[in-house]
């Protein structure tokens, strides 16, 4: 290390630059995290709707099969 690197004002400037970088990265990651949480919430809601639709379709198909079987036995 040279004498200039050991100068307290240089060290302080380097630390300030690192701190500014960390603050900027933190802010960016915080915003990205918020965005991902919003997307996750939307996907969870969409999944719940799709599961509900799937269960309804399954129930309808099972009812149709039961009716067809009943018609088959009646004939």
PyMOL Python script that loads the backbone (N, CA, C, O; Angstrom):
from pymol import cmd

cmd.read_pdbstr("""\
ATOM      1  N   UNK A   1       0.821  -1.186   0.000  1.00  0.00           N
ATOM      2  CA  UNK A   1       0.000   0.000   0.000  1.00  0.00           C
ATOM      3  C   UNK A   1       0.866   1.251   0.000  1.00  0.00           C
ATOM      4  O   UNK A   1       1.836   1.338   0.752  1.00  0.00           O
ATOM      5  N   UNK A   2       0.524   2.198  -0.823  1.00  0.00           N
ATOM      6  CA  UNK A   2       1.297   3.434  -0.862  1.00  0.00           C
ATOM      7  C   UNK A   2       0.813   4.366   0.251  1.00  0.00           C
ATOM      8  O   UNK A   2      -0.213   4.118   0.885  1.00  0.00           O
ATOM      9  N   UNK A   3       1.554   5.419   0.470  1.00  0.00           N
ATOM     10  CA  UNK A   3       1.203   6.377   1.515  1.00  0.00           C
ATOM     11  C   UNK A   3      -0.129   7.050   1.205  1.00  0.00           C
ATOM     12  O   UNK A   3      -0.895   7.360   2.117  1.00  0.00           O
ATOM     13  N   UNK A   4      -0.409   7.276  -0.075  1.00  0.00           N
ATOM     14  CA  UNK A   4      -1.652   7.939  -0.467  1.00  0.00           C
ATOM     15  C   UNK A   4      -2.858   7.069  -0.125  1.00  0.00           C
ATOM     16  O   UNK A   4      -3.920   7.585   0.224  1.00  0.00           O
ATOM     17  N   UNK A   5      -2.693   5.730  -0.227  1.00  0.00           N
ATOM     18  CA  UNK A   5      -3.793   4.823   0.092  1.00  0.00           C
ATOM     19  C   UNK A   5      -4.109   4.820   1.583  1.00  0.00           C
ATOM     20  O   UNK A   5      -5.239   4.539   1.983  1.00  0.00           O
ATOM     21  N   UNK A   6      -3.099   5.135   2.410  1.00  0.00           N
ATOM     22  CA  UNK A   6      -3.289   5.122   3.861  1.00  0.00           C
ATOM     23  C   UNK A   6      -3.830   6.452   4.373  1.00  0.00           C
ATOM     24  O   UNK A   6      -4.190   6.560   5.545  1.00  0.00           O
ATOM     25  N   UNK A   7      -3.891   7.441   3.531  1.00  0.00           N
ATOM     26  CA  UNK A   7      -4.377   8.765   3.919  1.00  0.00           C
ATOM     27  C   UNK A   7      -5.820   8.642   4.394  1.00  0.00           C
ATOM     28  O   UNK A   7      -6.660   8.109   3.669  1.00  0.00           O
ATOM     29  N   UNK A   8      -6.125   9.123   5.597  1.00  0.00           N
ATOM     30  CA  UNK A   8      -7.490   9.004   6.129  1.00  0.00           C
ATOM     31  C   UNK A   8      -8.553   9.625   5.226  1.00  0.00           C
ATOM     32  O   UNK A   8      -9.668   9.108   5.153  1.00  0.00           O
ATOM     33  N   UNK A   9      -8.241  10.692   4.555  1.00  0.00           N
ATOM     34  CA  UNK A   9      -9.246  11.309   3.682  1.00  0.00           C
ATOM     35  C   UNK A   9      -9.532  10.416   2.478  1.00  0.00           C
ATOM     36  O   UNK A   9     -10.668  10.360   2.008  1.00  0.00           O
ATOM     37  N   UNK A  10      -8.514   9.717   1.974  1.00  0.00           N
ATOM     38  CA  UNK A  10      -8.734   8.777   0.872  1.00  0.00           C
ATOM     39  C   UNK A  10      -9.545   7.575   1.338  1.00  0.00           C
ATOM     40  O   UNK A  10     -10.445   7.107   0.640  1.00  0.00           O
ATOM     41  N   UNK A  11      -9.209   7.082   2.536  1.00  0.00           N
ATOM     42  CA  UNK A  11      -9.955   5.953   3.086  1.00  0.00           C
ATOM     43  C   UNK A  11     -11.410   6.331   3.311  1.00  0.00           C
ATOM     44  O   UNK A  11     -12.316   5.553   3.011  1.00  0.00           O
ATOM     45  N   UNK A  12     -11.630   7.531   3.841  1.00  0.00           N
ATOM     46  CA  UNK A  12     -12.993   7.995   4.083  1.00  0.00           C
ATOM     47  C   UNK A  12     -13.755   8.137   2.772  1.00  0.00           C
ATOM     48  O   UNK A  12     -14.925   7.761   2.691  1.00  0.00           O
ATOM     49  N   UNK A  13     -13.105   8.674   1.751  1.00  0.00           N
ATOM     50  CA  UNK A  13     -13.755   8.827   0.444  1.00  0.00           C
ATOM     51  C   UNK A  13     -14.100   7.457  -0.137  1.00  0.00           C
ATOM     52  O   UNK A  13     -15.167   7.279  -0.724  1.00  0.00           O
ATOM     53  N   UNK A  14     -13.190   6.488   0.028  1.00  0.00           N
ATOM     54  CA  UNK A  14     -13.445   5.136  -0.485  1.00  0.00           C
ATOM     55  C   UNK A  14     -14.617   4.497   0.261  1.00  0.00           C
ATOM     56  O   UNK A  14     -15.474   3.854  -0.346  1.00  0.00           O
ATOM     57  N   UNK A  15     -14.644   4.683   1.584  1.00  0.00           N
ATOM     58  CA  UNK A  15     -15.751   4.141   2.387  1.00  0.00           C
ATOM     59  C   UNK A  15     -17.076   4.805   2.002  1.00  0.00           C
ATOM     60  O   UNK A  15     -18.104   4.133   1.914  1.00  0.00           O
ATOM     61  N   UNK A  16     -17.053   6.101   1.776  1.00  0.00           N
ATOM     62  CA  UNK A  16     -18.266   6.810   1.364  1.00  0.00           C
ATOM     63  C   UNK A  16     -18.765   6.291   0.020  1.00  0.00           C
ATOM     64  O   UNK A  16     -19.968   6.119  -0.177  1.00  0.00           O
ATOM     65  N   UNK A  17     -17.844   6.044  -0.896  1.00  0.00           N
ATOM     66  CA  UNK A  17     -18.227   5.521  -2.215  1.00  0.00           C
ATOM     67  C   UNK A  17     -18.831   4.130  -2.072  1.00  0.00           C
ATOM     68  O   UNK A  17     -19.841   3.820  -2.704  1.00  0.00           O
ATOM     69  N   UNK A  18     -18.209   3.284  -1.235  1.00  0.00           N
ATOM     70  CA  UNK A  18     -18.752   1.939  -1.000  1.00  0.00           C
ATOM     71  C   UNK A  18     -20.129   2.023  -0.359  1.00  0.00           C
ATOM     72  O   UNK A  18     -21.037   1.278  -0.728  1.00  0.00           O
ATOM     73  N   UNK A  19     -20.282   2.928   0.600  1.00  0.00           N
ATOM     74  CA  UNK A  19     -21.570   3.090   1.270  1.00  0.00           C
ATOM     75  C   UNK A  19     -22.644   3.560   0.290  1.00  0.00           C
ATOM     76  O   UNK A  19     -23.773   3.071   0.320  1.00  0.00           O
ATOM     77  N   UNK A  20     -22.293   4.498  -0.570  1.00  0.00           N
ATOM     78  CA  UNK A  20     -23.241   4.971  -1.585  1.00  0.00           C
ATOM     79  C   UNK A  20     -23.660   3.825  -2.506  1.00  0.00           C
ATOM     80  O   UNK A  20     -24.831   3.699  -2.864  1.00  0.00           O
ATOM     81  N   UNK A  21     -22.683   2.989  -2.885  1.00  0.00           N
ATOM     82  CA  UNK A  21     -22.982   1.840  -3.737  1.00  0.00           C
ATOM     83  C   UNK A  21     -23.918   0.874  -3.020  1.00  0.00           C
ATOM     84  O   UNK A  21     -24.887   0.390  -3.605  1.00  0.00           O
ATOM     85  N   UNK A  22     -23.625   0.596  -1.755  1.00  0.00           N
ATOM     86  CA  UNK A  22     -24.475  -0.322  -0.982  1.00  0.00           C
ATOM     87  C   UNK A  22     -25.891   0.223  -0.809  1.00  0.00           C
ATOM     88  O   UNK A  22     -26.863  -0.527  -0.907  1.00  0.00           O
ATOM     89  N   UNK A  23     -26.006   1.496  -0.559  1.00  0.00           N
ATOM     90  CA  UNK A  23     -27.327   2.111  -0.404  1.00  0.00           C
ATOM     91  C   UNK A  23     -28.109   2.008  -1.708  1.00  0.00           C
ATOM     92  O   UNK A  23     -29.300   1.699  -1.709  1.00  0.00           O
ATOM     93  N   UNK A  24     -27.432   2.269  -2.806  1.00  0.00           N
ATOM     94  CA  UNK A  24     -28.087   2.177  -4.116  1.00  0.00           C
ATOM     95  C   UNK A  24     -28.526   0.744  -4.404  1.00  0.00           C
ATOM     96  O   UNK A  24     -29.648   0.514  -4.855  1.00  0.00           O
ATOM     97  N   UNK A  25     -27.640  -0.221  -4.143  1.00  0.00           N
ATOM     98  CA  UNK A  25     -27.995  -1.632  -4.373  1.00  0.00           C
ATOM     99  C   UNK A  25     -29.136  -2.071  -3.454  1.00  0.00           C
ATOM    100  O   UNK A  25     -30.033  -2.799  -3.879  1.00  0.00           O
ATOM    101  N   UNK A  26     -29.102  -1.631  -2.204  1.00  0.00           N
ATOM    102  CA  UNK A  26     -30.167  -1.964  -1.257  1.00  0.00           C
ATOM    103  C   UNK A  26     -31.514  -1.443  -1.760  1.00  0.00           C
ATOM    104  O   UNK A  26     -32.521  -2.152  -1.731  1.00  0.00           O
ATOM    105  N   UNK A  27     -31.510  -0.203  -2.217  1.00  0.00           N
ATOM    106  CA  UNK A  27     -32.745   0.398  -2.726  1.00  0.00           C
ATOM    107  C   UNK A  27     -33.275  -0.379  -3.930  1.00  0.00           C
ATOM    108  O   UNK A  27     -34.473  -0.641  -4.036  1.00  0.00           O
ATOM    109  N   UNK A  28     -32.376  -0.737  -4.824  1.00  0.00           N
ATOM    110  CA  UNK A  28     -32.772  -1.491  -6.014  1.00  0.00           C
ATOM    111  C   UNK A  28     -33.332  -2.857  -5.623  1.00  0.00           C
ATOM    112  O   UNK A  28     -34.361  -3.278  -6.153  1.00  0.00           O
ATOM    113  N   UNK A  29     -32.670  -3.545  -4.710  1.00  0.00           N
ATOM    114  CA  UNK A  29     -33.129  -4.873  -4.280  1.00  0.00           C
ATOM    115  C   UNK A  29     -34.453  -4.766  -3.533  1.00  0.00           C
ATOM    116  O   UNK A  29     -35.322  -5.626  -3.678  1.00  0.00           O
ATOM    117  N   UNK A  30     -34.607  -3.717  -2.738  1.00  0.00           N
ATOM    118  CA  UNK A  30     -35.855  -3.502  -2.005  1.00  0.00           C
ATOM    119  C   UNK A  30     -37.023  -3.305  -2.977  1.00  0.00           C
ATOM    120  O   UNK A  30     -38.104  -3.858  -2.774  1.00  0.00           O
ATOM    121  N   UNK A  31     -36.802  -2.520  -4.023  1.00  0.00           N
ATOM    122  CA  UNK A  31     -37.839  -2.290  -5.031  1.00  0.00           C
ATOM    123  C   UNK A  31     -38.153  -3.575  -5.795  1.00  0.00           C
ATOM    124  O   UNK A  31     -39.315  -3.869  -6.075  1.00  0.00           O
ATOM    125  N   UNK A  32     -37.122  -4.330  -6.126  1.00  0.00           N
ATOM    126  CA  UNK A  32     -37.320  -5.592  -6.826  1.00  0.00           C
ATOM    127  C   UNK A  32     -38.093  -6.585  -5.950  1.00  0.00           C
ATOM    128  O   UNK A  32     -38.971  -7.300  -6.432  1.00  0.00           O
ATOM    129  N   UNK A  33     -37.761  -6.616  -4.685  1.00  0.00           N
ATOM    130  CA  UNK A  33     -38.455  -7.499  -3.747  1.00  0.00           C
ATOM    131  C   UNK A  33     -39.935  -7.132  -3.645  1.00  0.00           C
ATOM    132  O   UNK A  33     -40.798  -8.009  -3.621  1.00  0.00           O
ATOM    133  N   UNK A  34     -40.216  -5.846  -3.586  1.00  0.00           N
ATOM    134  CA  UNK A  34     -41.604  -5.382  -3.517  1.00  0.00           C
ATOM    135  C   UNK A  34     -42.367  -5.806  -4.768  1.00  0.00           C
ATOM    136  O   UNK A  34     -43.500  -6.281  -4.688  1.00  0.00           O
ATOM    137  N   UNK A  35     -41.733  -5.629  -5.914  1.00  0.00           N
ATOM    138  CA  UNK A  35     -42.350  -6.012  -7.181  1.00  0.00           C
ATOM    139  C   UNK A  35     -42.614  -7.520  -7.233  1.00  0.00           C
ATOM    140  O   UNK A  35     -43.675  -7.960  -7.678  1.00  0.00           O
ATOM    141  N   UNK A  36     -41.642  -8.299  -6.777  1.00  0.00           N
ATOM    142  CA  UNK A  36     -41.805  -9.756  -6.779  1.00  0.00           C
ATOM    143  C   UNK A  36     -42.928 -10.198  -5.835  1.00  0.00           C
ATOM    144  O   UNK A  36     -43.651 -11.148  -6.135  1.00  0.00           O
ATOM    145  N   UNK A  37     -43.072  -9.521  -4.713  1.00  0.00           N
ATOM    146  CA  UNK A  37     -44.157  -9.852  -3.782  1.00  0.00           C
ATOM    147  C   UNK A  37     -45.520  -9.574  -4.409  1.00  0.00           C
ATOM    148  O   UNK A  37     -46.461 -10.348  -4.229  1.00  0.00           O
ATOM    149  N   UNK A  38     -45.625  -8.471  -5.143  1.00  0.00           N
ATOM    150  CA  UNK A  38     -46.881  -8.142  -5.826  1.00  0.00           C
ATOM    151  C   UNK A  38     -47.199  -9.218  -6.871  1.00  0.00           C
ATOM    152  O   UNK A  38     -48.334  -9.682  -6.970  1.00  0.00           O
ATOM    153  N   UNK A  39     -46.188  -9.605  -7.644  1.00  0.00           N
ATOM    154  CA  UNK A  39     -46.385 -10.646  -8.657  1.00  0.00           C
ATOM    155  C   UNK A  39     -46.753 -11.973  -8.013  1.00  0.00           C
ATOM    156  O   UNK A  39     -47.609 -12.698  -8.520  1.00  0.00           O
ATOM    157  N   UNK A  40     -46.107 -12.291  -6.896  1.00  0.00           N
ATOM    158  CA  UNK A  40     -46.402 -13.547  -6.207  1.00  0.00           C
ATOM    159  C   UNK A  40     -47.856 -13.552  -5.713  1.00  0.00           C
ATOM    160  O   UNK A  40     -48.556 -14.555  -5.850  1.00  0.00           O
ATOM    161  N   UNK A  41     -48.298 -12.447  -5.148  1.00  0.00           N
ATOM    162  CA  UNK A  41     -49.683 -12.362  -4.675  1.00  0.00           C
ATOM    163  C   UNK A  41     -50.660 -12.580  -5.826  1.00  0.00           C
ATOM    164  O   UNK A  41     -51.658 -13.285  -5.678  1.00  0.00           O
ATOM    165  N   UNK A  42     -50.367 -11.971  -6.970  1.00  0.00           N
ATOM    166  CA  UNK A  42     -51.239 -12.131  -8.136  1.00  0.00           C
ATOM    167  C   UNK A  42     -51.254 -13.584  -8.598  1.00  0.00           C
ATOM    168  O   UNK A  42     -52.307 -14.116  -8.949  1.00  0.00           O
ATOM    169  N   UNK A  43     -50.089 -14.223  -8.599  1.00  0.00           N
ATOM    170  CA  UNK A  43     -50.017 -15.618  -9.027  1.00  0.00           C
ATOM    171  C   UNK A  43     -50.731 -16.555  -8.051  1.00  0.00           C
ATOM    172  O   UNK A  43     -51.347 -17.534  -8.470  1.00  0.00           O
ATOM    173  N   UNK A  44     -50.651 -16.263  -6.773  1.00  0.00           N
ATOM    174  CA  UNK A  44     -51.353 -17.076  -5.773  1.00  0.00           C
ATOM    175  C   UNK A  44     -52.861 -16.963  -5.981  1.00  0.00           C
ATOM    176  O   UNK A  44     -53.576 -17.962  -5.899  1.00  0.00           O
ATOM    177  N   UNK A  45     -53.343 -15.762  -6.246  1.00  0.00           N
ATOM    178  CA  UNK A  45     -54.779 -15.571  -6.498  1.00  0.00           C
ATOM    179  C   UNK A  45     -55.210 -16.289  -7.779  1.00  0.00           C
ATOM    180  O   UNK A  45     -56.264 -16.924  -7.824  1.00  0.00           O
ATOM    181  N   UNK A  46     -54.379 -16.177  -8.816  1.00  0.00           N
ATOM    182  CA  UNK A  46     -54.701 -16.853 -10.076  1.00  0.00           C
ATOM    183  C   UNK A  46     -54.722 -18.365  -9.888  1.00  0.00           C
ATOM    184  O   UNK A  46     -55.587 -19.050 -10.434  1.00  0.00           O
ATOM    185  N   UNK A  47     -53.781 -18.878  -9.125  1.00  0.00           N
ATOM    186  CA  UNK A  47     -53.741 -20.321  -8.861  1.00  0.00           C
ATOM    187  C   UNK A  47     -55.004 -20.764  -8.134  1.00  0.00           C
ATOM    188  O   UNK A  47     -55.576 -21.803  -8.466  1.00  0.00           O
ATOM    189  N   UNK A  48     -55.440 -19.999  -7.160  1.00  0.00           N
ATOM    190  CA  UNK A  48     -56.650 -20.342  -6.411  1.00  0.00           C
ATOM    191  C   UNK A  48     -57.861 -20.379  -7.338  1.00  0.00           C
ATOM    192  O   UNK A  48     -58.694 -21.279  -7.232  1.00  0.00           O
ATOM    193  N   UNK A  49     -57.965 -19.399  -8.252  1.00  0.00           N
ATOM    194  CA  UNK A  49     -59.080 -19.378  -9.209  1.00  0.00           C
ATOM    195  C   UNK A  49     -59.035 -20.597 -10.121  1.00  0.00           C
ATOM    196  O   UNK A  49     -60.062 -21.221 -10.388  1.00  0.00           O
ATOM    197  N   UNK A  50     -57.838 -20.930 -10.597  1.00  0.00           N
ATOM    198  CA  UNK A  50     -57.699 -22.078 -11.501  1.00  0.00           C
ATOM    199  C   UNK A  50     -58.020 -23.393 -10.785  1.00  0.00           C
ATOM    200  O   UNK A  50     -58.628 -24.290 -11.371  1.00  0.00           O
ATOM    201  N   UNK A  51     -57.616 -23.503  -9.531  1.00  0.00           N
ATOM    202  CA  UNK A  51     -57.953 -24.703  -8.761  1.00  0.00           C
ATOM    203  C   UNK A  51     -59.465 -24.825  -8.574  1.00  0.00           C
ATOM    204  O   UNK A  51     -60.032 -25.914  -8.659  1.00  0.00           O
ATOM    205  N   UNK A  52     -60.098 -23.688  -8.320  1.00  0.00           N
ATOM    206  CA  UNK A  52     -61.551 -23.684  -8.157  1.00  0.00           C
ATOM    207  C   UNK A  52     -62.237 -24.119  -9.455  1.00  0.00           C
ATOM    208  O   UNK A  52     -63.165 -24.929  -9.432  1.00  0.00           O
ATOM    209  N   UNK A  53     -61.777 -23.578 -10.579  1.00  0.00           N
ATOM    210  CA  UNK A  53     -62.346 -23.955 -11.877  1.00  0.00           C
ATOM    211  C   UNK A  53     -62.114 -25.439 -12.168  1.00  0.00           C
ATOM    212  O   UNK A  53     -63.000 -26.130 -12.670  1.00  0.00           O
ATOM    213  N   UNK A  54     -60.924 -25.912 -11.848  1.00  0.00           N
ATOM    214  CA  UNK A  54     -60.599 -27.315 -12.078  1.00  0.00           C
ATOM    215  C   UNK A  54     -61.497 -28.225 -11.251  1.00  0.00           C
ATOM    216  O   UNK A  54     -62.010 -29.226 -11.751  1.00  0.00           O
ATOM    217  N   UNK A  55     -61.680 -27.877 -10.000  1.00  0.00           N
ATOM    218  CA  UNK A  55     -62.540 -28.682  -9.129  1.00  0.00           C
ATOM    219  C   UNK A  55     -63.992 -28.668  -9.602  1.00  0.00           C
ATOM    220  O   UNK A  55     -64.680 -29.687  -9.541  1.00  0.00           O
ATOM    221  N   UNK A  56     -64.450 -27.519 -10.070  1.00  0.00           N
ATOM    222  CA  UNK A  56     -65.817 -27.428 -10.593  1.00  0.00           C
ATOM    223  C   UNK A  56     -65.965 -28.293 -11.844  1.00  0.00           C
ATOM    224  O   UNK A  56     -66.949 -29.019 -11.989  1.00  0.00           O
ATOM    225  N   UNK A  57     -64.994 -28.214 -12.737  1.00  0.00           N
ATOM    226  CA  UNK A  57     -65.042 -29.031 -13.961  1.00  0.00           C
ATOM    227  C   UNK A  57     -64.997 -30.513 -13.608  1.00  0.00           C
ATOM    228  O   UNK A  57     -65.712 -31.314 -14.211  1.00  0.00           O
ATOM    229  N   UNK A  58     -64.180 -30.878 -12.656  1.00  0.00           N
ATOM    230  CA  UNK A  58     -64.081 -32.280 -12.229  1.00  0.00           C
ATOM    231  C   UNK A  58     -65.423 -32.771 -11.678  1.00  0.00           C
ATOM    232  O   UNK A  58     -65.865 -33.876 -11.993  1.00  0.00           O
ATOM    233  N   UNK A  59     -66.056 -31.947 -10.862  1.00  0.00           N
ATOM    234  CA  UNK A  59     -67.350 -32.322 -10.293  1.00  0.00           C
ATOM    235  C   UNK A  59     -68.404 -32.485 -11.391  1.00  0.00           C
ATOM    236  O   UNK A  59     -69.213 -33.412 -11.350  1.00  0.00           O
ATOM    237  N   UNK A  60     -68.386 -31.585 -12.363  1.00  0.00           N
ATOM    238  CA  UNK A  60     -69.356 -31.680 -13.461  1.00  0.00           C
ATOM    239  C   UNK A  60     -69.136 -32.948 -14.288  1.00  0.00           C
ATOM    240  O   UNK A  60     -70.088 -33.637 -14.655  1.00  0.00           O
ATOM    241  N   UNK A  61     -67.881 -33.241 -14.571  1.00  0.00           N
ATOM    242  CA  UNK A  61     -67.567 -34.442 -15.362  1.00  0.00           C
ATOM    243  C   UNK A  61     -67.977 -35.698 -14.595  1.00  0.00           C
ATOM    244  O   UNK A  61     -68.549 -36.625 -15.168  1.00  0.00           O
ATOM    245  N   UNK A  62     -67.682 -35.719 -13.300  1.00  0.00           N
ATOM    246  CA  UNK A  62     -68.066 -36.873 -12.497  1.00  0.00           C
ATOM    247  C   UNK A  62     -69.586 -37.041 -12.462  1.00  0.00           C
ATOM    248  O   UNK A  62     -70.085 -38.166 -12.490  1.00  0.00           O
ATOM    249  N   UNK A  63     -70.317 -35.937 -12.402  1.00  0.00           N
ATOM    250  CA  UNK A  63     -71.776 -35.997 -12.412  1.00  0.00           C
ATOM    251  C   UNK A  63     -72.279 -36.518 -13.754  1.00  0.00           C
ATOM    252  O   UNK A  63     -73.214 -37.317 -13.795  1.00  0.00           O
ATOM    253  N   UNK A  64     -71.668 -36.074 -14.853  1.00  0.00           N
ATOM    254  CA  UNK A  64     -72.060 -36.560 -16.179  1.00  0.00           C
ATOM    255  C   UNK A  64     -71.797 -38.058 -16.302  1.00  0.00           C
ATOM    256  O   UNK A  64     -72.627 -38.798 -16.831  1.00  0.00           O
ATOM    257  N   UNK A  65     -70.652 -38.497 -15.818  1.00  0.00           N
ATOM    258  CA  UNK A  65     -70.323 -39.925 -15.870  1.00  0.00           C
ATOM    259  C   UNK A  65     -71.335 -40.725 -15.063  1.00  0.00           C
ATOM    260  O   UNK A  65     -71.781 -41.789 -15.493  1.00  0.00           O
ATOM    261  N   UNK A  66     -71.694 -40.212 -13.900  1.00  0.00           N
ATOM    262  CA  UNK A  66     -72.676 -40.911 -13.063  1.00  0.00           C
ATOM    263  C   UNK A  66     -74.024 -40.998 -13.783  1.00  0.00           C
ATOM    264  O   UNK A  66     -74.680 -42.039 -13.746  1.00  0.00           O
ATOM    265  N   UNK A  67     -74.439 -39.908 -14.436  1.00  0.00           N
ATOM    266  CA  UNK A  67     -75.707 -39.925 -15.178  1.00  0.00           C
ATOM    267  C   UNK A  67     -75.643 -40.919 -16.338  1.00  0.00           C
ATOM    268  O   UNK A  67     -76.593 -41.664 -16.581  1.00  0.00           O
ATOM    269  N   UNK A  68     -74.519 -40.921 -17.048  1.00  0.00           N
ATOM    270  CA  UNK A  68     -74.371 -41.879 -18.155  1.00  0.00           C
ATOM    271  C   UNK A  68     -74.420 -43.313 -17.668  1.00  0.00           C
ATOM    272  O   UNK A  68     -75.038 -44.160 -18.311  1.00  0.00           O
ATOM    273  N   UNK A  69     -73.786 -43.599 -16.553  1.00  0.00           N
ATOM    274  CA  UNK A  69     -73.833 -44.935 -15.993  1.00  0.00           C
ATOM    275  C   UNK A  69     -75.240 -45.313 -15.572  1.00  0.00           C
ATOM    276  O   UNK A  69     -75.671 -46.452 -15.752  1.00  0.00           O
ATOM    277  N   UNK A  70     -75.963 -44.329 -15.001  1.00  0.00           N
ATOM    278  CA  UNK A  70     -77.349 -44.588 -14.590  1.00  0.00           C
ATOM    279  C   UNK A  70     -78.220 -44.851 -15.814  1.00  0.00           C
ATOM    280  O   UNK A  70     -79.087 -45.724 -15.777  1.00  0.00           O
ATOM    281  N   UNK A  71     -78.000 -44.102 -16.905  1.00  0.00           N
ATOM    282  CA  UNK A  71     -78.771 -44.319 -18.141  1.00  0.00           C
ATOM    283  C   UNK A  71     -78.448 -45.701 -18.731  1.00  0.00           C
ATOM    284  O   UNK A  71     -79.319 -46.371 -19.285  1.00  0.00           O
ATOM    285  N   UNK A  72     -77.191 -46.105 -18.601  1.00  0.00           N
ATOM    286  CA  UNK A  72     -76.746 -47.375 -19.123  1.00  0.00           C
ATOM    287  C   UNK A  72     -77.426 -48.528 -18.375  1.00  0.00           C
ATOM    288  O   UNK A  72     -77.811 -49.528 -18.980  1.00  0.00           O
ATOM    289  N   UNK A  73     -77.567 -48.378 -17.060  1.00  0.00           N
ATOM    290  CA  UNK A  73     -78.214 -49.411 -16.249  1.00  0.00           C
ATOM    291  C   UNK A  73     -79.730 -49.462 -16.474  1.00  0.00           C
ATOM    292  O   UNK A  73     -80.350 -50.519 -16.362  1.00  0.00           O
ATOM    293  N   UNK A  74     -80.314 -48.301 -16.792  1.00  0.00           N
ATOM    294  CA  UNK A  74     -81.761 -48.246 -17.021  1.00  0.00           C
ATOM    295  C   UNK A  74     -82.177 -48.868 -18.346  1.00  0.00           C
ATOM    296  O   UNK A  74     -83.315 -49.310 -18.503  1.00  0.00           O
ATOM    297  N   UNK A  75     -81.234 -48.901 -19.312  1.00  0.00           N
ATOM    298  CA  UNK A  75     -81.619 -49.412 -20.621  1.00  0.00           C
ATOM    299  C   UNK A  75     -81.569 -50.904 -20.730  1.00  0.00           C
ATOM    300  O   UNK A  75     -81.872 -51.457 -21.787  1.00  0.00           O
TER     301      UNK A  75
END
""", "prot")
cmd.dss("prot")
cmd.show_as("cartoon", "prot")
cmd.util.cbc("prot")
cmd.orient("prot")
